[in-house]
């Protein structure tokens, strides 16, 4: 077990990094023209197609600690979080390694989150904090888990929604080793990555809007 103060430090870093990514995507992407899917109307969170992404690492200094976060974030073309994974390494006054899974709200808290690497036995992560738009579950990051991630091809992140249904999300491990062992992204690289994300969001939103408009025209022609 790791103490609460260390968990709070790591959770704060991940929340800040994820907030920036999601907020920038929301600000830059156009508003959808089509109405929300039926699932959202029924009380289920709507989820569009995932936007292409990759593993990358960011590092910063917070007080007496050097903190690196190797992360992968899946955001739908509706600008909603699908899931995110953070591998946080804190060195300095506090020395701690934390594995985090970030999922949407509306989860069954006692169930936690299960992370499975390929066909290995799943690892349980307990929820540590929830925000209005996401919940963070975490566990200690071990050398064995890092080694498994480097050798693996896919991670499956599974949470239980409010209907008590399992929501497995596949996360590719392609590029993980390069990101984890390589240098952190510089600001120009992060800006370019964000622009690529924004472009992908806009492209998918435009395609979704055109599909909706074509359906409307087809319905009118059939009358």
N, C-alpha and C positions, 0 to 999 in steps of 0.2 A: 504493500500500500504506500502511496505517496501522500504527503500532507496537503491540507486544504490550501495553504498559501501558495504552494507550488502549482497546484491545479488551477488556482485562480489566475496566476501569472500566465500560464500556457493558454488557458481558455480565453483570456483577454486578448492575447496576440492573435489567436485564430479568428476570434470574432471580428477583430479590427480588419484583418486581411480579407476575410470573406465579405464583410460589409462593403469594403471599398470595391471589390470586384462586382458584386451584385448591384450596388448603387450606380456605378458607372455604366453598367450594361443597361439598367433601367432608364437612366437619363438619356443615353444615346439612342436607344432603340425606339422606332416609331410605335405609336399606339395601335393596337390591332383594330381593324375595321369590323371584323366579324364578331358576332356575339359569343359569349362564353359557352363552352361545350356543355352538353347536358349533364355531364358528371359534376361540374361545378355547381350547377343549379340544384343538384340533388344533395349538396353538402360535401362533395368530394373535391379535393383540390385539383384544378385543371392542370394538365401537364402536356406541353407540346413536345416536339421532337428535340432531342438534346443537341446543343450547339457543339461543334467540334472543339476539342480542347486538348491539352497536353499536361504532362507532369512538369513542374518547374519549382525552383527554390528561390526564396527571398530571405535575406538576412538583415538584421537591424540590431542596434544597441539600445537597450532599455536600462538606464541606471548603471548598475555594476554587472549587468548580464549581457552576454552576446547570445542572440536568439536566431536560429535558422528554422525555417518552415518549408519542408518539401511537400507540395500540395497538388491536388487534382480536384477541380471543381466542375461539376456538370450543371449547366443552366439550360432550361428549356427555351425554345424560341418565343415563348410567352413571357420571358424574363423571370420565370420562377425558378427557385433553387430545386434541383432534383436530388443531388447529394454532393458532398465534398469529403475529402480525406486529407488530414493534416498529420505529418510526422514532424513533431516539434522537438528541437534539440536546444536546451538551455544550458549555457556554460558561464561560470563566473561565481558570484556569491551564491547563486542557486545552480545546482547541477541536476538536470532532470531531462528525461526523454519521455515524450507522451505521444500516444497514438490516438487520434480523434476521428470520429465520424460525425458529420453534420447532416442532419435530415430536416425535412419540413416539419411544421408543427402538426398537431392532431395525432400524436403518437401515444401508444400505451407505455407509460413511463416504466413500470416495474419490469417490462419485458426487455428493456435495453435494446442494444443494437448488436447484431451478429456480423462479424467479418470472417469471410471464408476465402482462402487463397487456393485456387484451383479445386482439387478434391480433398484437401486437408480438413481436419476437424475445425469447426467454427470457433472463433474467439469471441467472448462476450465483452461488450463495453457498456458500462453503466452511464446513464445520463448524469451530467454534472450541472448543466444550466440550460434554461430555455429562454429565448427572446421572442418577441411577437411574431417573427417570421421564420424561426429555425430553432432546433434543439441540438445540443452538443453532447455526445457521449464519448467517454475516453477510458483509456487504460494505460498502464505502463508500457512503453515501447521497449521491447527486448531485442537483443542481438539476433535471437533465433527468428523473430518476426521479420526483421530487416533482411536476413539471409533468404527467408522464404519468399519475400516480395521480389528480391533480385532474381530468383530462379523461376518465379511464377510467370504465368501469362495473363491471368485474370483474377481480380478480386471481386467478390460479391458482397455488397453491403445490404443487409436486410433489417428493416425496422417493421414494427407492427402498427398499423394505422388504427384510428378510433373505431373502425368496424371490426377490429381484431383480425384483420387479414394481413398476411405477410406481404411486404413490398420489397422484393429483391431488386437491386440495381447493379448492373455489371460495370466494373471499372477496369479498363485495360491497364496492364502493367508494362506495356511497351513504352520504353523511354524512362522508366522509373530509375534504373541504375545510373543512367547518365545524369539525370537530374539530381539524384541523391549524392552521388560522389563528385559531381562537377561543381563549378563555381556558381555562385548565386547570380540571378538575373540582375543586370544593371538597369538603371532607370530608363534609358532609351529602348532597351529590349522589352521592358514591361509596357512601355507606352505603345510599342509596335504590336505586342500581343493583345493589348486592350483594343486597339484599332481593328485588328483582325476579328476579335470577338464581336465588336460592334457591327462590322460589315456583315458577318455571318448572321447576326440577329436580324439586321435589316433585310437581307436577302430572303431569309425564311419567312419573315413577317409579310414581305411583298408577295411571296408565293402563296402564303395562306390567304391573303386578301384577294388575290386573283382567282384562286380556286372558289372562294365564296361568291365572288362576283359572277364567275362563269356559271355557278350553280343557280344563281338568281335569274340569269338570262335564259338558261335552259328551262327553268320552271315557268317563266313568262311565255316562252315559245310554245310550251306544251299546253297552255290554256286555250 
